[in-house]
């Protein structure tokens, strides 16, 4: 019985530490899936030729 209580307390403590560390270190916005602005590099991913101007 004492071992199971110790295991549960340890799991809760590890979970709390992981949550606190996760809140402290957030990923940069550069890791977002969709960029906010379309630059030349992202234009290539979308099939847009960045060397051509906006000559529609």
C-alpha positions in Angstrom: 0.0 0.0 0.0 2.8 2.4 0.9 4.6 1.7 -2.4 1.5 2.5 -4.5 1.0 5.8 -2.6 4.7 6.7 -3.2 4.3 5.9 -6.9 1.2 8.0 -7.3 2.8 11.0 -5.5 5.9 10.6 -7.7 3.8 10.6 -10.9 1.9 13.7 -9.7 5.2 15.5 -8.9 6.8 14.6 -12.3 3.6 15.7 -14.1 3.6 19.0 -12.2 7.3 19.7 -13.0 6.6 18.9 -16.7 3.7 21.3 -16.8 5.6 24.1 -15.1 8.6 23.7 -17.5 6.3 23.6 -20.5 4.7 26.9 -19.4 8.0 28.5 -18.8 9.6 27.6 -22.2 7.3 28.3 -25.0 8.2 27.6 -28.6 8.9 30.6 -30.8 6.3 31.8 -33.2 8.6 30.7 -36.1 7.4 27.2 -35.4 3.8 28.0 -36.3 2.3 25.9 -39.1 1.1 28.8 -41.2 3.3 31.9 -41.5 1.7 35.3 -41.0 3.4 36.9 -43.9 4.2 35.3 -47.3 7.9 35.8 -48.0 9.9 34.6 -51.1 10.8 31.3 -49.4 7.2 30.5 -48.5 6.0 31.6 -51.9 8.0 28.8 -53.5 6.2 26.3 -51.2 2.9 27.6 -52.5 4.0 27.4 -56.2 4.5 31.1 -56.6 7.6 32.3 -58.5 9.1 35.0 -56.4 11.2 36.3 -59.3 8.2 37.5 -61.2 6.6 40.7 -60.0 2.9 41.3 -59.5 2.3 41.5 -63.2 -1.1 39.9 -63.3 
